[in-house]
Amino acid sequence: MKKLIFAATCTAFLLTLFACSAEQTSEHLPSWNDGQSKQSIIEFVNTVTDKTSKQYIAPAERIAVFDNDGTLWSEQPMYFQLAGIR
């Protein structure tokens, strides 16, 4: 009985792994709506990472800035979130 439970558990685990890997897509920015902004970003990244492009940027020179929601918070003199706390 223990062997049957072990085999069933292993099978369920492997099927879960397979299902998760099958759902992955090669589409860039899959959660974004199709539009000019998405296409511009994809074209820019493709251009600056193509070694044959005149606009190629070496990996050591690439800089990316990320924020919680895609906007940059005002940090001077303090975060907006703290301005309302008294």
GUKOLTOR-344297 format. One record per atom (N, C-alpha, C): x, z, y; residue in one letter. Coordinates in steps of 0.1 Angstrom, whole numbers, padded with zeros to 4 digits, always signed. Atoms other than C-alpha are relative to their C-alpha. Example, Ala and Ser with C-alpha at 12.3 -4.5 7.8 and 13.67 -1.06 7.14 Angstrom:
% residues 2
+0009+0000-0012a+0123+0078-0045a+0009+0000+0012a-0009+0000-0011s+0137+0071-0011s-0008+0008+0011s
END
This chain:
% residues 86
+0008+0000-0012m+0000+0000+0000m+0009+0000+0013m-0009+0000-0012k+0029+0008+0024k+0006-0014+0003k-0006+0013-0002k+0044-0026+0018k-0010-0010+0006k+0010+0009-0006l+0011-0043+0026l-0002+0003+0015l+0001-0003-0014i+0008-0024+0059i+0012-0004+0008i-0013+0004-0006f+0044-0031+0067f+0000-0015+0002f+0001+0014-0001a+0039-0068+0060a-0010-0005+0010a+0010+0004-0010a+0007-0070+0081a+0005+0003+0014a-0005-0004-0013t+0024-0052+0110t+0010-0010+0004t-0010+0010-0003c+0053-0076+0109c-0006-0013+0003c+0006+0013-0002t+0031-0106+0107t-0007+0000+0014t+0007-0001-0013a+0010-0094+0137a+0010+0000+0011a-0010+0000-0011f+0041-0087+0157f+0006-0014+0002f-0005+0014-0002l+0055-0122+0150l-0010-0010+0006l+0011+0009-0006l+0022-0139+0158l-0001+0003+0015l+0001-0004-0014t+0021-0120+0191t+0012-0006+0007t-0011+0006-0006l+0056-0131+0199l-0001-0015+0002l+0002+0014-0001f+0048-0167+0191f-0011-0004+0010f+0010+0003-0009a+0016-0166+0211a+0005+0001+0014a-0005-0003-0013c+0034-0152+0241c+0009-0011+0005c-0009+0010-0003s+0061-0178+0240s-0007-0014+0001s+0007+0012-0001a+0036-0206+0235a-0007-0002+0013a+0007+0000-0012e+0018-0197+0267e+0009-0003+0012e-0009+0003-0011q+0049-0201+0289q-0001-0015+0004q+0001+0014-0004t+0048-0232+0310t+0013-0003+0008t-0012+0004-0007s+0076-0252+0326s-0004-0004+0014s+0004+0003-0013e+0055-0258+0357e+0006+0010+0010e-0006-0008-0011h+0072-0245+0389h-0011+0007+0008h+0009-0008-0008l+0053-0218+0408l-0015-0002-0005l+0013+0003+0006p+0023-0219+0384p-0012+0008+0007p+0011-0007-0006s+0003-0193+0404s-0003-0005+0014s+0002+0005-0013w+0005-0213+0436w-0010-0012-0001w+0009+0011-0001n-0022-0238+0446n+0008-0013+0003n-0007+0012-0003d-0010-0274+0447d-0003-0004+0015d+0001+0004-0015g-0003-0285+0483g+0013-0003+0005g-0013+0004-0007q+0023-0295+0508q+0010+0011+0000q-0010-0011+0000s+0039-0260+0509s+0007+0001-0013s-0005-0001+0013k+0044-0258+0472k+0010-0012-0003k-0009+0012+0003q+0058-0294+0470q+0012+0000+0009q-0012-0001-0009s+0081-0288+0500s+0010+0009-0006s-0009-0009+0005i+0096-0258+0484i+0007-0005-0013i-0006+0006+0012i+0101-0275+0450i+0010-0011+0003i-0009+0011-0004e+0116-0306+0467e+0013+0006+0006e-0012-0006-0006f+0140-0284+0487f+0009+0006-0010f-0009-0006+0010v+0152-0264+0457v+0006-0011-0009v-0005+0011+0008n+0156-0296+0437n+0012-0007+0007n-0011+0007-0008t+0177-0311+0465t+0012+0008+0001t-0012-0008-0002v+0200-0282+0472v+0007+0005-0013v-0007-0003+0013t+0207-0276+0435t+0005-0012-0008t-0005+0012+0007d+0214-0312+0426d+0014-0003+0005d-0014+0002-0003k+0252-0316+0425k+0003-0013+0006k-0002+0014-0006t+0249-0353+0435t-0006-0001+0014t+0007+0001-0013s+0229-0345+0466s+0009+0003+0012s-0008-0003-0012k+0244-0345+0501k-0003+0014+0005k+0004-0013-0005q+0225-0313+0508q+0003+0011-0010q-0003-0010+0010y+0239-0295+0477y+0006+0012+0006y-0006-0013-0004i+0246-0258+0482i+0005+0007-0012i-0007-0007+0011a+0271-0241+0459a-0007+0014-0003a+0007-0012+0004p+0256-0211+0440p+0005+0012+0008p-0005-0011-0008a+0279-0187+0459a-0005+0001+0014a+0005+0001-0014e+0265-0199+0492e-0015+0002+0001e+0015-0001+0000r+0228-0196+0482r-0004+0014+0003r+0006-0013-0004i+0209-0167+0498i-0015-0001-0001i+0015+0000+0000a+0173-0158+0491a-0005+0014+0005a+0005-0012-0005v+0152-0132+0509v-0015+0001-0005v+0013-0002+0006f+0121-0117+0492f-0007+0012+0007f+0007-0012-0005d+0094-0094+0506d-0012+0002-0009d+0011-0004+0008n+0064-0077+0491n-0011-0011-0001n+0011+0010+0000d+0038-0103+0502d+0004-0013+0006d-0004+0013-0006g+0058-0132+0515g+0003+0000+0014g-0002-0001-0015t+0060-0120+0551t+0012+0010+0001t-0011-0010-0003l+0089-0101+0567l-0006+0011+0009l+0005-0011-0008w+0080-0067+0580w+0009+0002+0012w-0008-0003-0012s+0090-0057+0614s+0008+0013-0003s-0007-0012+0004e+0118-0032+0608e+0006+0007+0012e-0006-0006-0012q+0128-0024+0644q-0011+0004+0009q-0008-0011+0003p+0123+0003+0655p-0004+0007-0013p+0004-0005+0012m+0103+0012+0624m-0010-0009-0007m+0010+0007+0007y+0081-0002+0597y-0014+0001+0006y+0014-0001-0004f+0045-0010+0607f-0007+0011-0007f+0007-0010+0008q+0034+0012+0579q+0002+0014+0005q-0003-0014-0005l+0050+0043+0595l-0005+0002+0014l+0004-0001-0014a+0038+0035+0630a-0013+0007+0002a+0013-0006-0001g+0003+0047+0623g+0000+0015-0005g-0001-0013+0005i+0014+0080+0607i+0004+0010+0012i-0003-0010-0010r+0013+0110+0631r+0000+0014-0005r
END
